[in-house]
Amino acid sequence: MHLCRRHPIMLLKPVLVWLLGVSAVGLIGVWLSQNTGLHLVDVTAVWIVLALTLVLCFRYLQWYRERYLITNQRVLLLEGIVAVKVSGVSLARVTETSFSRSVWGRIFGYGELKLDSAGEQLGLATLRYLPRPEYVYRLVSSLLYPAEGRGRSGPRTVIDPSERDTGELPPVVP
């Protein structure tokens, strides 16, 4: 079993939006309050900054709760803050795998893994923002095409010690 979060690069866009929003609100607020002297401008600016901060916190919680779980039988994506949604694909249906890394993925250490099935649309066809995609690719390949005739159950995989910080999993009913 292998458990991992998506790469933190997913938080880059929300953080940049927050920084730009807070900067713009601050500059506009300072300019307007100096020219007009209205207290309402300052209060509105504070509320906008708080709203932007809440959106950023929500995006962080979404990222923090999303996990990929790879077992010897299926690949699952667990997501959700209050309500948990589980998307998955059975490894018995997967016929081909491939992974790719963009230039940014090579720089920051993430990639995506594609799972293909002959003539079928898989529910979880692409695992995006995977940290260490080569490792996950080798793991899934070893489960799909095990050596020494072990069958589809494949070798047991121990959770990587660097991935132990993913916290407690929500219950998944098989």
N, C-alpha and C positions, 0 to 999 in steps of 0.2 A: 504494500500500500504506500502510495506517495501522496503527500498533501502539500499544496503550495498556494500562496496568494498570487494574484496578478502583480506584475512589476509596478513599482511606485511611479513610474513615468506616466501612468494614467492620471496622476494628480497634477501634472504639469499645466494642463490647460485650465482647470479650475483655479489653480494658484495664480496663474498669469491674469485671468479674468478678474480675480479678487484684487490683485495689485493694481491693475489698470483702473478698475472701478474706484477703489479707495483713493488713488492718486487724482483721478479726474474729479471726484466729489470734493476732495480736499481743496484742490486748486479753484474750482468753481465756487465753493463755499467761502473761501478766503476772499476771493475777488468780489463776490456779491455782498458779503457782509461788510467789507470795507467801503463799498460804494453806496450801499443803502442803509447799513446799520440795523438791518432787521434781525431780530432774534429768531424768527421763524426759519430763516435760511440755515442757521446753525443746527437747530433741532431737526430739520429735514435731512441735513447732511449726516447727522448722527444716526437717524433711523435707516437711511440708505446703507451706511457702512455696516450697521448691525444686520440688515437683511443680507448683504453680500457675505458677511461672516457666517451667518447661519447656512447659506447655500454651500459655502466652502466646507463647513463642518459636516453637512449632510453628504457631500461627495466623498469626504474622507471616510465617514462611517460606511458608505456603500463599498468603497474599496476595501476597507478593513474586514468586512464580513464576507466578501466574495472569495471563494477558494475553489481550486481544482482538486479533485480527489481521483486518483488513478488506482484502481484495484486490479486484480488479475482477471476480472470479469467485465468491468465497465469503466468508462470515464465519465465523471460527474462534474457539473458546475453548480456549486451551492452559492446562492445569492439572496440578499434580502436583509433588511434591518429588523423589522417587526415580524412580517410574514416571510417565511422561507420558501424560495422557489428552487427546485432542483431540476436541472436539465442534464440529460445524459445520453450516452450511446453505449450499446453493448459491443464489446470487443469482438464477439463472434460475427458481427455484421461488417466489421471493418476489413477491407481487402487491401488497402494501400495507405501509406502514411508518407508525409513529406513535411519538412519544416523550412521556413525561410526567415531571413533577417534582413531588414532594411539597413541603410547606412547608420541611421540613428540607433537601430537595434544592436548593431555591432559595437557602436560606441558605448551605449548604456547597458548592454547585456540582457536584451530581451529579444523575443522573436515570436513566431506563431507556428503552430503545428496543425496541419490539415489532415483530417481523417476522411478517407473516401470509401465508398461502398459501390459495388457494381450495380448500377441501375436503380439505386435507392437514394432518397434524400435523408440524410442523417439529421437528427435533432440538434446535435452539437458537432457540427462539421469542422469548425475551426476554433482552436484554442488560442486566443489572442493575448498578447502581452505576457507571455510565459517567461519567467526568469529561467536562465540556463536551458534554453530549448534543446540543445544537443543532448543533455542528460535525459530530458523527458522523452525525446525522440528515441534514444537508445533503450530506455525503459519500456516504452510502448512497443517498440520493435521486438524486444526480447519476450514480451508477453504474447505478441502475435505469432512470432516465428521462433519458438523456443528450440534450443539446441538439445541434442541427445534424446529426442522423442518424448519429452515430458508432457506433451499435449498442450491445450490452450490454457490450462491453469498456470503454466509457466513457473519460473522461480519466484520464491517469496522475496519481496523487496522490503527492506527496512527503511523507515522514514529517515531521511537525511538529517543529521543533528542540527544543521543550520536552518532547517525548516520547522523546528519544534516550537517556534514562537507564534504559531498560527492560532493558538487558543483552542477552546472547546468547540467541537462540531455540534451543530444541531442534529437531532435524531433523524436518521434516514431509514425509512421502512423499505426493506428489500422487495 
